[in-house]
Amino acid sequence: AQSVTQPDIHITVSEGASLELRCNYSYGATPYLFWYVRSPGQGLQLLLKYFSGDTLVQGIKGFEAEFKRSQSSFNLRKPSVHWSDAAEYFCAVGGSGGSNYKLTFGKGTLLTVNP
Amino acid sequence: DTGVSQDPRHKITKRGQNVTFRCDPISEHNRLYWYRQTLGQGPEFLTYFQNEAQLEKSRLLSDRFSAERPKGSFSTLEIQRTEQGDSAMYLCASSLVSYYGYTFGSGTRLTVV
């Protein structure tokens, strides 16, 4: 069964600092990986996704993530955090083939940004 | 394209009552999904429709839960005889092709008192 672990429940960073949110997955085949964000009062928004090819993927809002198969990780990064990045971030893994319609999410990481 | 709409945004109900939620997907999306998110957890898959056909139901969806998507348009999720454990955020998403292009609604927050 597939699973996702986000080890950090809550992270606090200062505005302008760099950010890395960790995500580890468990999946028997080639995973399809996603990062979503939920800002206060908003629905889940897709930041970026990895299906194949280049292991460094770029997303919206200046975020990027790197797929490392050897470490079963898909960490999200941003070089300089803005106050508007304060939100809850979810990593998710999807199946392939016949089950390419459902995602398994991690429990999320809440990001607080200090001025 | 106004995105995925969910109604109501919030629902407070007494234990034992029935509740129904509605989801209006993006019009050209033929796939529709329901997820549930409880406090401290990530969203968990409940069920999936392709057009009007319900193709999978999670074991999380007990017999008290039923979902429909008549004519492959909007969808409803009904919970009968609600219990306090049903308190959660119920999320709807739609897509055109698998999860490549999931678009989520803002969710319906259910509180059972």
Interface residues (C-beta under 8 A of the other chain):
Chain A: V4 Y32 F34 Y36 G41 Q42 G43 L44 Q45 L46 K49 F51 F90 A92 G94 N100 Y101 K102 L103 T104 F105 G106 K107 G108
Chain B: G3 V4 R31 Y33 G40 Q41 G42 P43 E44 F45 Y48 Q50 L55 E56 L91 A93 S95 S98 Y99 Y100 Y102 F104 G105 S106 G107
